[in-house]
Amino acid sequence: MIRINQLKIPYEKSKDEQGILISKIAKKLNIPKTEITSLSIVRKSIDGREKPDIYFVYSVDVTLENESKLKQKVFGKDVSKVTKTAYSYKPLKTIEDAGKTVVVGMGPAGLFCGYFLSINGYKPIIIERGKKVEDRLADVEKFWETGILNTESNVQFGEGGAGTFSDGKLNTMLKDKLAKIRDDMTDEELEALFDESMQTAIESGLEYTYMHSDVESVVGQLDQHLHFIGVPLRVDTRLRSWNGLDLYVGLGGKVEKCVAASLGRVECEEIRLQWSAGAFAGLQYELGPRVHLYFQPDFSYSFTKTDLVTYRTENPLVFSLNAGLRFDL
């Protein structure tokens, strides 16, 4: 007999579960559907974690015409060979034959075990650390409202087990190395860890750019002076921090307007806006609250061809080194 776990069917298609399960099993085992001789549902649960999509999740046992022909590669975490085991108890002649039977824990497993023993003539005693469900509910609500924990009656201990207030899956975090680090840290250390972690910010403001060049003309060489005011919009992410020194990377764009221009003694006008995009990396050092000194190399590409000839019109891809003060709002 073959057991197959984690077969999922959307809720809206579950009316034809038998046919869909056979198709899924045949695909999982890489066999024709006709080779499946019987199918029994061992477990059926609801998965509502991806709302609004609701699924039924099945574990099924199937028998095949010839299980020996199954390829070994189909077996794994969700496919295995099983042998049916029937639970049976020695028939009791008298109640004294039962002796003392104790079940530890009044969760779903403990309650079912006690029930099954009872219908077979035993008189089990079920031991539970926590309180009965009515009192336990009051203790849990008090914890949620005030944070005061009753160590003997809570979401984990009491009649009904952990599944009374959840799906019963307890996350032990035994393999979570970061959780172990957090458990050993003080509140101040945790706050410092957060402050030094990767953070993303949006940056904007005003930038002034001055460009000077020598332009050849019919009357000789003339000085060209250009003054730009720009508005950048960038997104940057801080990668590492060391004692007030931050390493960051980012990308963004900028629009600039030429506010003053002259060619020799002649005043000029440039009506077009200059658009550009680029990427950058940089270092900044905290001088004081919300004030940083920064050094930032970047690449930018200018898209707009202006009427005035500049270094950027001749070389739209530009590498630059920037430095200055940055004020955080």
VOBA-1610 file (N, C-alpha, C; in pm, whole numbers, padded with zeros to 5 digits, always signed):
BEGIN
Met+00085-00120+00000Met+00000+00000+00000Met+00089+00125+00000Ile+00049+00225-00074Ile+00125+00349-00086Ile+00049+00462-00019Arg+00118+00538+00064Arg+00057+00658+00124Arg+00114+00782+00058Ile+00024+00873+00022Ile+00063+00998-00043Ile+00007+01114+00040Asn+00094+01204+00079Asn+00054+01320+00160Asn+00055+01448+00077Gln-00006+01551+00132Gln-00003+01687+00076Gln-00064+01696-00064Leu-00177+01631-00083Leu-00253+01648-00207Leu-00356+01758-00183Lys-00349+01866-00259Lys-00433+01983-00235Lys-00538+01999-00345Ile-00661+02027-00302Ile-00770+02052-00396Ile-00839+02182-00354Pro-00857+02277-00446Pro-00930+02400-00411Pro-01071+02367-00361Tyr-01117+02444-00265Tyr-01248+02419-00204Tyr-01359+02411-00308Glu-01356+02501-00407Glu-01465+02507-00503Glu-01468+02386-00596Lys-01359+02307-00600Lys-01355+02189-00686Lys-01368+02059-00607Ser-01391+02071-00476Ser-01384+01953-00389Ser-01501+01857-00407Lys-01608+01897-00474Lys-01722+01806-00495Lys-01680+01685-00577Asp-01581+01701-00662Asp-01531+01590-00744Asp-01397+01543-00689Glu-01387+01531-00554Glu-01258+01503-00494Glu-01202+01368-00537Gln-01287+01268-00552Gln-01240+01135-00588Gln-01170+01137-00724Gly-01234+01198-00823Gly-01174+01203-00956Gly-01047+01285-00960Ile-01048+01398-00889Ile-00929+01485-00888Ile-00815+01416-00816Leu-00845+01347-00705Leu-00740+01276-00631Leu-00677+01167-00717Ile-00759+01093-00789Ile-00703+00987-00875Ile-00609+01048-00980Ser-00649+01161-01038Ser-00564+01226-01139Ser-00432+01273-01077Lys-00441+01332-00959Lys-00320+01381-00892Lys-00228+01266-00851Ile-00287+01155-00803Ile-00207+01040-00762Ile-00135+00980-00883Ala-00208+00964-00994Ala-00147+00908-01115Ala-00030+00994-01162Lys-00048+01126-01156Lys+00060+01216-01197Lys+00177+01208-01101Lys+00147+01200-00970Lys+00252+01195-00867Lys+00336+01068-00881Leu+00268+00954-00911Leu+00337+00826-00920Leu+00384+00795-01062Asn+00344+00880-01156Asn+00383+00862-01296Asn+00332+00728-01350Ile+00202+00703-01328Ile+00140+00579-01374Ile+00005+00612-01439Pro-00051+00521-01520Pro-00187+00542-01573Pro-00290+00532-01460Lys-00398+00605-01472Lys-00503+00602-01370Lys-00564+00463-01354Thr-00561+00385-01460Thr-00623+00252-01457Thr-00549+00155-01363Glu-00425+00188-01326Glu-00348+00099-01239Glu-00385+00117-01091Ile-00463+00221-01060Ile-00505+00244-00922Ile-00628+00159-00895Thr-00615+00063-00804Thr-00726-00029-00777Thr-00813+00015-00661Ser-00758+00089-00565Ser-00840+00139-00453Ser-00777+00264-00395Leu-00862+00342-00332Leu-00818+00469-00272Leu-00897+00492-00144Ser-00828+00525-00036Ser-00897+00560+00089Ser-00833+00686+00147Ile-00918+00779+00193Ile-00870+00904+00251Ile-00836+00880+00398Val-00710+00900+00432Val-00663+00879+00569Val-00684+01007+00651Arg-00658+01121+00588Arg-00669+01249+00658Arg-00716+01355+00560Lys-00800+01445+00609Lys-00850+01555+00528Lys-00855+01680+00617Ser-00781+01783+00578Ser-00776+01907+00658Ser-00799+02027+00568Ile-00817+02142+00629Ile-00842+02267+00555Ile-00721+02357+00569Asp-00674+02412+00458Asp-00565+02509+00455Asp-00621+02643+00412Gly-00630+02736+00506Gly-00683+02869+00476Gly-00579+02978+00490Arg-00451+02941+00477Arg-00344+03039+00497Arg-00332+03139+00383Glu-00381+03104+00264Glu-00366+03192+00148Glu-00501+03251+00109Lys-00565+03316+00207Lys-00698+03374+00183Lys-00691+03474+00067Pro-00795+03478-00018Pro-00925+03410-00006Pro-00926+03268-00060Asp-00809+03214-00102Asp-00805+03079-00156Asp-00807+02978-00041Ile-00904+02886-00045Ile-00918+02782+00056Ile-00895+02646-00010Tyr-00815+02561+00057Tyr-00785+02429+00001Tyr-00818+02319+00102Phe-00856+02202+00049Phe-00856+02080+00127Phe-00722+02011+00103Val-00662+01960+00210Val-00534+01890+00199Val-00556+01745+00243Tyr-00513+01651+00159Tyr-00544+01510+00181Tyr-00417+01428+00202Ser-00431+01325+00286Ser-00339+01212+00290Ser-00420+01090+00250Val-00373+01014+00154Val-00451+00901+00103Val-00365+00775+00097Asp-00430+00661+00111Asp-00366+00531+00089Asp-00422+00472-00039Val-00335+00423-00124Val-00378+00364-00251Val-00315+00227-00268Thr-00387+00140-00334Thr-00330+00012-00377Thr-00325+00012-00529Leu-00222-00055-00581Leu-00197-00056-00725Leu-00198-00200-00776Glu-00214-00213-00905Glu-00211-00345-00966Glu-00076-00412-00944Asn+00031-00332-00955Asn+00165-00389-00937Asn+00256-00281-00876Glu+00262-00281-00743Glu+00343-00179-00676Glu+00491-00196-00702Ser+00534-00317-00731Ser+00677-00343-00753Ser+00731-00271-00877Lys+00641-00230-00967Lys+00686-00161-01088Lys+00710-00011-01066Leu+00670+00038-00949Leu+00691+00180-00922Leu+00839+00214-00922Lys+00872+00324-00987Lys+01011+00368-00989Lys+01050+00422-00852Gln+01172+00394-00810Gln+01218+00431-00678Gln+01217+00583-00658Lys+01235+00658-00765Lys+01245+00804-00752Lys+01114+00871-00712Val+01000+00798-00722Val+00874+00861-00683Val+00859+00866-00530Phe+00938+00783-00460Phe+00928+00782-00314Phe+01008+00897-00255Gly+00957+00953-00147Gly+01024+01065-00083Gly+00945+01113+00037Lys+00950+01243+00059Lys+00886+01301+00177Lys+00736+01277+00179Asp+00671+01287+00062Asp+00524+01278+00057Asp+00473+01145+00002Val+00562+01055-00037Val+00520+00925-00091Val+00599+00815-00021Ser+00528+00721+00039Ser+00597+00613+00111Ser+00511+00487+00112Lys+00577+00374+00140Lys+00505+00248+00156Lys+00458+00236+00300Val+00335+00188+00321Val+00281+00174+00456Val+00218+00036+00471Thr+00209-00003+00596Thr+00140-00127+00631Thr+00029-00093+00729Lys-00090-00133+00700Lys-00204-00104+00786Lys-00186-00172+00922Thr-00209-00095+01027Thr-00202-00149+01162Thr-00335-00131+01230Ala-00393-00239+01278Ala-00521-00231+01348Ala-00495-00221+01498Tyr-00554-00123+01563Tyr-00540-00107+01707Tyr-00639-00201+01776Ser-00588-00284+01865Ser-00674-00378+01937Ser-00628-00390+02082Tyr-00720-00426+02168Tyr-00691-00439+02309Tyr-00735-00578+02356Lys-00665-00624+02455Lys-00698-00753+02512Lys-00839-00748+02572Pro-00926-00839+02534Pro-01063-00838+02588Pro-01061-00846+02741Leu-01144-00766+02805Leu-01152-00762+02950Leu-01264-00853+03000Lys-01230-00940+03093Lys-01333-01025+03155Lys-01405-00947+03263Thr-01326-00873+03344Thr-01384-00788+03448Thr-01313-00654+03446Ile-01374-00554+03510Ile-01314-00421+03512Ile-01182-00422+03587Glu-01164-00519+03679Glu-01041-00525+03756Glu-00923-00564+03667Asp-00953-00631+03555Asp-00846-00671+03465Asp-00776-00550+03400Ala-00844-00436+03396Ala-00790-00320+03326Ala-00669-00262+03399Gly-00668-00277+03532Gly-00560-00214+03606Gly-00572-00063+03601Lys-00461+00005+03627Lys-00461+00151+03624Lys-00402+00198+03491Thr-00483+00268+03413Thr-00440+00321+03283Thr-00437+00473+03290Val-00321+00533+03262Val-00303+00678+03274Val-00265+00737+03139Val-00333+00843+03101Val-00301+00919+02979Val-00253+01057+03023Val-00139+01100+02974Val-00082+01229+03012Val-00110+01330+02901Gly-00186+01435+02934Gly-00217+01540+02837Gly-00359+01530+02787Met-00434+01644+02798Met-00573+01645+02757Met-00591+01727+02630Gly-00497+01711+02538Gly-00513+01768+02405Gly-00593+01673+02318Pro-00603+01697+02188Pro-00681+01609+02100Pro-00637+01463+02108Ala-00506+01439+02110Ala-00457+01301+02114Ala-00493+01235+02246Gly-00474+01307+02358Gly-00505+01250+02488Gly-00653+01223+02506Leu-00737+01316+02459Leu-00883+01297+02470Leu-00929+01177+02387Phe-00876+01165+02264Phe-00915+01053+02179Phe-00867+00920+02237Cys-00745+00921+02292Cys-00691+00800+02352Cys-00779+00756+02469Gly-00818+00854+02553Gly-00906+00822+02665Gly-01039+00768+02619Tyr-01094+00828+02513Tyr-01222+00782+02459Tyr-01211+00640+02405Phe-01105+00614+02330Phe-01089+00482+02269Phe-01070+00374+02375Leu-00995+00408+02480Leu-00978+00312+02590Leu-01111+00285+02660Ser-01191+00390+02677Ser-01319+00377+02748Ser-01415+00284+02675Ile-01424+00300+02541Ile-01518+00218+02467Ile-01472+00073+02457Asn-01346+00048+02498Asn-01296-00090+02501Asn-01292-00146+02643Gly-01364-00077+02733Gly-01381-00134+02865Gly-01286-00085+02972Tyr-01192+00004+02936Tyr-01096+00054+03035Tyr-01152+00178+03104Lys-01092+00213+03216Lys-01131+00335+03289Lys-01007+00422+03306Pro-00967+00490+03199Pro-00841+00566+03204Pro-00852+00692+03290Ile-00739+00733+03343Ile-00726+00861+03412Ile-00643+00952+03321Ile-00696+01071+03288Ile-00625+01166+03202Ile-00570+01278+03290Ile-00438+01297+03285Ile-00371+01399+03365Ile-00342+01520+03277Glu-00378+01639+03324Glu-00352+01763+03249Glu-00292+01867+03343Arg-00188+01931+03297Arg-00119+02032+03378Arg-00203+02156+03400Gly-00276+02200+03296Gly-00351+02325+03303Gly-00491+02309+03358Lys-00571+02415+03340Lys-00707+02419+03394Lys-00809+02370+03291Lys-00934+02355+03337Lys-01041+02321+03245Lys-01063+02439+03150Val-01128+02411+03038Val-01127+02506+02928Val-01192+02640+02964Glu-01297+02640+03049Glu-01364+02766+03085Glu-01267+02858+03161Asp-01198+02802+03262Asp-01103+02882+03339Asp-00982+02919+03255Arg-00942+02828+03169Arg-00827+02854+03083Arg-00853+02971+02988Leu-00975+02979+02935Leu-01012+03088+02846Leu-00996+03222+02916Ala-01037+03231+03042Ala-01023+03355+03118Ala-00876+03392+03137Asp-00792+03292+03164Asp-00648+03318+03183Asp-00583+03365+03053Val-00622+03306+02941Val-00563+03345+02812Val-00607+03486+02774Glu-00734+03519+02793Glu-00782+03654+02761Glu-00713+03758+02848Lys-00687+03724+02974Lys-00616+03816+03063Lys-00474+03840+03012Phe-00409+03733+02962Phe-00273+03746+02909Phe-00272+03835+02785Trp-00370+03815+02696Trp-00375+03897+02574Trp-00401+04044+02606Glu-00478+04070+02709Glu-00514+04208+02742Glu-00408+04278+02826Thr-00343+04204+02917Thr-00251+04268+03013Thr-00106+04222+03000Gly-00084+04108+02935Gly+00052+04054+02927Gly+00091+03972+03048Ile-00001+03955+03144Ile+00028+03877+03264Ile+00008+03729+03233Leu+00114+03649+03247Leu+00112+03509+03207Leu+00092+03418+03328Asn-00008+03331+03319Asn-00025+03224+03415Asn+00052+03104+03360Thr+00161+03068+03425Thr+00249+02964+03371Thr+00185+02825+03372Glu+00075+02807+03445Glu+00010+02677+03450Glu-00117+02671+03367Ser-00162+02785+03315Ser-00285+02788+03236Ser-00271+02896+03130Asn-00248+02856+03005Asn-00220+02951+02897Asn-00251+02887+02762Val-00202+02944+02654Val-00233+02890+02521Val-00173+02753+02498Gln-00077+02713+02582Gln-00011+02584+02563Gln-00062+02477+02660Phe-00093+02516+02782Phe-00133+02419+02884Phe-00281+02433+02918Gly-00350+02320+02931Gly-00490+02320+02972Gly-00574+02226+02889Glu-00697+02206+02933Glu-00790+02118+02863Glu-00809+02163+02718Gly-00790+02071+02626Gly-00802+02103+02483Gly-00670+02113+02413Gly-00562+02132+02489Gly-00429+02139+02429Gly-00401+02270+02358Ala-00285+02275+02292Ala-00243+02398+02224Ala-00336+02434+02110Gly-00400+02335+02049Gly-00487+02362+01935Gly-00615+02434+01969Thr-00645+02451+02099Thr-00767+02523+02137Thr-00764+02667+02089Phe-00646+02728+02088Phe-00632+02869+02052Phe-00551+02889+01924Ser-00515+02781+01857Ser-00438+02793+01733Ser-00459+02666+01653Asp-00377+02647+01550Asp-00386+02523+01473Asp-00306+02411+01539Gly-00251+02439+01657Gly-00179+02337+01731Gly-00034+02321+01692Lys+00015+02399+01593Lys+00154+02388+01551Lys+00238+02484+01636Leu+00326+02428+01717Leu+00410+02508+01805Leu+00545+02530+01739Asn+00586+02655+01726Asn+00713+02689+01665Asn+00819+02696+01773Thr+00903+02592+01781Thr+01003+02587+01887Thr+01122+02678+01859Met+01149+02710+01732Met+01260+02796+01690Met+01395+02738+01733Leu+01401+02604+01745Leu+01526+02541+01789Leu+01638+02561+01687Lys+01601+02572+01559Lys+01702+02587+01454Lys+01720+02732+01412Asp+01653+02822+01480Asp+01662+02965+01446Asp+01778+03027+01523Lys+01893+03041+01455Lys+02011+03095+01522Lys+01989+03238+01567Leu+01916+03317+01486Leu+01891+03456+01521Leu+01805+03464+01646Ala+01710+03369+01662Ala+01625+03370+01781Ala+01708+03348+01906Lys+01807+03260+01900Lys+01894+03236+02014Lys+01975+03361+02048Ile+02019+03433+01945Ile+02093+03557+01969Ile+02004+03659+02036Arg+01876+03671+01987Arg+01784+03768+02044Arg+01755+03738+02190Asp+01743+03607+02223Asp+01712+03569+02361Asp+01821+03612+02458Asp+01946+03618+02410Asp+02059+03653+02496Asp+02089+03801+02498Met+02012+03884+02424Met+02042+04027+02413Met+01949+04110+02500Thr+02003+04221+02549Thr+01922+04314+02626Thr+01839+04399+02532Asp+01743+04475+02588Asp+01660+04563+02505Asp+01746+04668+02435Glu+01848+04719+02505Glu+01936+04820+02445Glu+02013+04762+02327Glu+02059+04637+02342Glu+02134+04574+02234Glu+02044+04545+02114Leu+01919+04503+02141Leu+01825+04479+02031Leu+01796+04608+01956Glu+01780+04718+02030Glu+01754+04847+01966Glu+01872+04889+01881Ala+01993+04866+01932Ala+02113+04899+01855Ala+02122+04813+01730Leu+02084+04684+01743Leu+02086+04595+01627Leu+01990+04644+01520Phe+01870+04690+01561Phe+01774+04743+01465Phe+01827+04868+01397Asp+01889+04956+01476Asp+01940+05081+01420Asp+02048+05055+01317Glu+02123+04943+01334Glu+02235+04915+01245Glu+02196+04820+01132Ser+02071+04780+01127Ser+02029+04686+01024Ser+02005+04758+00892Met+01983+04680+00787Met+01958+04737+00655Met+01830+04820+00656Gln+01840+04944+00609Gln+01725+05033+00604Gln+01720+05101+00468Thr+01598+05124+00420Thr+01578+05188+00291Thr+01517+05325+00310Ala+01564+05422+00234Ala+01515+05559+00249Ala+01493+05621+00112Ile+01403+05719+00108Ile+01378+05798-00013Ile+01441+05934+00008Glu+01516+05980-00091Glu+01592+06103-00077Glu+01555+06201-00188Ser+01537+06327-00151Ser+01511+06431-00249Ser+01563+06563-00194Gly+01553+06669-00272Gly+01601+06800-00228Gly+01629+06890-00347Leu+01722+06982-00332Leu+01767+07071-00439Leu+01917+07056-00458Glu+01960+07055-00584Glu+02102+07045-00615Glu+02141+07157-00711Tyr+02257+07214-00687Tyr+02311+07318-00775Tyr+02431+07262-00849Thr+02434+07284-00982Thr+02547+07236-01063Thr+02600+07353-01146Tyr+02732+07371-01140Tyr+02799+07474-01221Tyr+02887+07403-01323Met+02874+07443-01452Met+02954+07383-01558Met+03025+07493-01636His+03154+07474-01655His+03234+07569-01733His+03305+07493-01843Ser+03306+07551-01962Ser+03377+07489-02074Ser+03425+07595-02171Asp+03524+07557-02249Asp+03575+07643-02355Asp+03514+07597-02487Val+03445+07689-02559Val+03375+07654-02682Val+03443+07722-02800Glu+03474+07644-02902Glu+03533+07699-03023Glu+03425+07762-03108Ser+03449+07883-03157Ser+03354+07953-03245Ser+03430+08022-03357Val+03355+08085-03447Val+03418+08152-03562Val+03501+08271-03518Val+03475+08323-03400Val+03551+08439-03350Val+03658+08397-03252Gly+03676+08265-03238Gly+03779+08217-03146Gly+03718+08136-03033Gln+03795+08119-02930Gln+03752+08039-02815Gln+03677+08125-02716Leu+03559+08078-02676Leu+03476+08152-02582Leu+03451+08070-02456Asp+03439+08142-02343Asp+03405+08076-02216Asp+03253+08057-02207Gln+03213+07934-02173Gln+03071+07907-02150Gln+03049+07877-02002His+02954+07947-01941His+02922+07927-01800His+02775+07888-01789Leu+02748+07773-01725Leu+02611+07724-01709Leu+02581+07699-01561His+02462+07738-01520His+02418+07719-01381His+02287+07641-01383Phe+02285+07523-01318Phe+02166+07437-01315Phe+02114+07422-01171Ile+01982+07420-01158Ile+01916+07380-01033Ile+01842+07250-01062Gly+01866+07147-00979Gly+01806+07017-01003Gly+01728+06964-00884Val+01630+06880-00914Val+01552+06812-00810Val+01573+06662-00830Pro+01647+06597-00740Pro+01668+06451-00751Pro+01559+06375-00675Leu+01538+06251-00714Leu+01455+06157-00639Leu+01526+06023-00643Arg+01572+05980-00525Arg+01652+05858-00519Arg+01601+05767-00408Val+01626+05639-00426Val+01600+05538-00323Val+01733+05472-00289Asp+01770+05478-00161Asp+01896+05416-00122Asp+01875+05319-00006Thr+01963+05222+00002Thr+01958+05119+00105Thr+02091+05115+00178Arg+02084+05122+00311Arg+02205+05114+00392Arg+02242+04968+00410Leu+02367+04934+00372Leu+02411+04795+00379Leu+02482+04762+00510Arg+02571+04848+00554Arg+02647+04823+00676Arg+02671+04953+00750Ser+02696+04939+00882Ser+02727+05055+00965Ser+02842+05021+01058Trp+02934+05117+01075Trp+03045+05099+01169Trp+03065+05230+01245Asn+03020+05233+01370Asn+03045+05348+01457Asn+03014+05482+01391Gly+02895+05494+01335Gly+02851+05618+01273Gly+02883+05632+01126Leu+02960+05537+01070Leu+02994+05539+00928Leu+02905+05439+00855Asp+02831+05484+00753Asp+02735+05400+00681Asp+02780+05377+00538Leu+02763+05252+00491Leu+02783+05218+00350Leu+02645+05198+00288Tyr+02618+05264+00175Tyr+02486+05255+00114Tyr+02499+05247-00038Val+02391+05199-00102Val+02380+05195-00248Val+02239+05241-00285Gly+02222+05279-00411Gly+02089+05323-00450Gly+02080+05355-00598Leu+01961+05397-00638Leu+01937+05439-00777Leu+01826+05544-00776Gly+01816+05616-00888Gly+01715+05720-00895Gly+01726+05802-01021Gly+01665+05919-01018Gly+01667+06008-01133Gly+01669+06154-01090Lys+01684+06244-01188Lys+01693+06387-01156Lys+01644+06468-01275Val+01577+06578-01246Val+01540+06674-01349Val+01608+06807-01314Glu+01668+06872-01416Glu+01743+06996-01394Glu+01695+07104-01490Lys+01705+07228-01443Lys+01672+07346-01523Lys+01791+07440-01524Cys+01830+07482-01645Cys+01938+07579-01657Cys+01882+07718-01623Val+01928+07777-01512Val+01874+07905-01465Val+01956+08025-01512Ala+02079+07999-01555Ala+02162+08109-01608Ala+02269+08050-01698Ala+02295+08118-01812Ala+02395+08069-01906Ala+02456+08187-01981Ser+02583+08175-02008Ser+02650+08281-02085Ser+02755+08218-02174Leu+02771+08276-02294Leu+02872+08233-02389Leu+02954+08356-02425Gly+03074+08362-02372Gly+03152+08484-02384Gly+03082+08595-02305Arg+03048+08705-02373Arg+02977+08815-02307Arg+02827+08813-02336Val+02781+08708-02405Val+02641+08700-02445Val+02564+08611-02347Glu+02451+08664-02297Glu+02362+08584-02211Glu+02281+08489-02299Cys+02270+08363-02256Cys+02198+08262-02333Cys+02079+08209-02252Glu+01992+08137-02322Glu+01877+08077-02256Glu+01860+07933-02302Glu+01838+07845-02207Glu+01812+07705-02237Glu+01675+07670-02179Ile+01576+07641-02267Ile+01439+07620-02220Ile+01409+07473-02188Arg+01492+07383-02235Arg+01464+07242-02213Arg+01507+07198-02072Leu+01430+07105-02019Leu+01469+07042-01893Leu+01566+06928-01922Gln+01658+06908-01832Gln+01756+06801-01845Gln+01715+06684-01756Trp+01682+06567-01817Trp+01641+06448-01743Trp+01756+06348-01740Ser+01774+06284-01626Ser+01881+06185-01615Ser+01841+06077-01515Ala+01908+05962-01524Ala+01888+05850-01430Ala+02025+05792-01399Gly+02035+05730-01281Gly+02165+05677-01246Gly+02162+05585-01126Ala+02281+05534-01092Ala+02300+05447-00976Ala+02423+05495-00901Phe+02428+05466-00773Phe+02537+05521-00692Phe+02566+05431-00573Ala+02682+05453-00514Ala+02720+05392-00387Ala+02794+05499-00308Gly+02792+05490-00178Gly+02857+05596-00103Gly+02881+05561+00042Leu+02955+05651+00106Leu+02980+05646+00250Leu+02935+05776+00312Gln+02873+05768+00430Gln+02837+05890+00502Gln+02872+05874+00649Tyr+02914+05986+00708Tyr+02954+05985+00849Tyr+02866+06081+00927Glu+02816+06034+01040Glu+02726+06116+01121Glu+02805+06221+01199Leu+02781+06348+01166Leu+02844+06458+01237Leu+02764+06500+01360Gly+02633+06480+01354Gly+02543+06517+01462Gly+02405+06464+01432Pro+02308+06495+01516Pro+02171+06450+01490Pro+02121+06498+01354Arg+02093+06404+01263Arg+02036+06431+01131Arg+02130+06507+01038Val+02260+06510+01068Val+02357+06577+00981Val+02469+06478+00948His+02497+06462+00817His+02599+06366+00775His+02692+06430+00672Leu+02816+06392+00678Leu+02913+06423+00574Leu+02920+06303+00482Tyr+02907+06325+00349Tyr+02902+06210+00260Tyr+03000+06222+00145Phe+03041+06106+00095Phe+03123+06093-00025Phe+03057+05988-00113Gln+03025+06026-00239Gln+02938+05941-00320Gln+02980+05940-00466Pro+03045+05836-00513Pro+03067+05820-00657Pro+02939+05767-00723Asp+02908+05815-00843Asp+02789+05764-00911Asp+02803+05770-01061Phe+02717+05692-01128Phe+02704+05694-01273Phe+02567+05753-01305Ser+02562+05838-01407Ser+02433+05892-01451Ser+02430+05899-01604Tyr+02308+05891-01656Tyr+02289+05900-01800Tyr+02187+06008-01829Ser+02225+06104-01915Ser+02137+06216-01950Ser+02060+06182-02078Phe+01927+06195-02070Phe+01842+06159-02183Phe+01814+06276-02277Thr+01804+06398-02225Thr+01761+06514-02304Thr+01879+06579-02373Lys+01864+06606-02503Lys+01964+06681-02579Lys+01930+06830-02571Thr+02014+06909-02502Thr+01989+07052-02487Thr+02043+07127-02608Asp+01992+07250-02626Asp+02041+07333-02737Asp+02184+07377-02714Leu+02218+07402-02588Leu+02355+07441-02555Leu+02443+07317-02551Val+02558+07326-02612Val+02652+07214-02614Val+02727+07210-02482Thr+02715+07095-02412Thr+02785+07077-02284Thr+02857+06943-02286Tyr+02930+06918-02180Tyr+02998+06790-02169Tyr+02897+06676-02167Arg+02779+06701-02108Arg+02679+06596-02097Arg+02610+06567-02230Thr+02599+06664-02318Thr+02540+06636-02450Thr+02635+06555-02537Glu+02765+06577-02517Glu+02864+06502-02593Glu+02891+06365-02530Asn+02876+06356-02398Asn+02903+06232-02324Asn+02787+06208-02226Pro+02676+06150-02273Pro+02559+06135-02187Pro+02582+06045-02065Leu+02674+05948-02077Leu+02706+05862-01963Leu+02821+05925-01885Val+02794+05963-01761Val+02891+06040-01684Val+02920+05969-01551Phe+03047+05964-01517Phe+03089+05920-01384Phe+03132+06043-01306Ser+03083+06054-01184Ser+03115+06173-01104Ser+03142+06134-00959Leu+03215+06221-00891Leu+03243+06208-00748Leu+03175+06323-00676Asn+03090+06291-00580Asn+03016+06393-00507Asn+03051+06388-00359Ala+03054+06503-00296Ala+03080+06512-00153Ala+03006+06633-00097Gly+02969+06627+00028Gly+02899+06740+00088Gly+02833+06702+00218Leu+02737+06786+00257Leu+02660+06763+00380Leu+02520+06717+00343Arg+02467+06624+00422Arg+02332+06575+00400Arg+02252+06597+00530Phe+02132+06654+00515Phe+02046+06680+00630Phe+01923+06591+00620Asp+01898+06510+00724Asp+01784+06420+00726Asp+01665+06487+00793Leu+01546+06474+00728Leu+01424+06530+00786Leu+01353+06427+00873
//
